[in-house]
Amino acid sequence: MTMTRKSYIQTANILAGFIDEIPQNTYEDLVQEFSEWFKSDNENFDFARFEKACGIDEIGLIPVGSEMWKG
């Protein structure tokens, strides 16, 4: 199945909804797994943008949500 930008946005929104519900390490691992799957489907997939939309940056969780995908 080919994923679309809309798929990435919806996934980021769903994951972000659970950011406070599961342990930080588990959440970050889950986002990483989705990122790797999306990258295998689309070589242009942007790990950093997706992770930021999920509320993660290079040092861990950040209070961002999925604002990165708007506009």
Secondary structure as UniProt FT lines:
FT   HELIX           5..16
FT   TURN            17..21
FT   HELIX           24..41
FT   TURN            43..44
FT   HELIX           47..53
FT   TURN            54..55
FT   STRAND          56..57
FT   TURN            58..59
FT   STRAND          60..61
FT   TURN            65..66
FT   HELIX           67..69
//
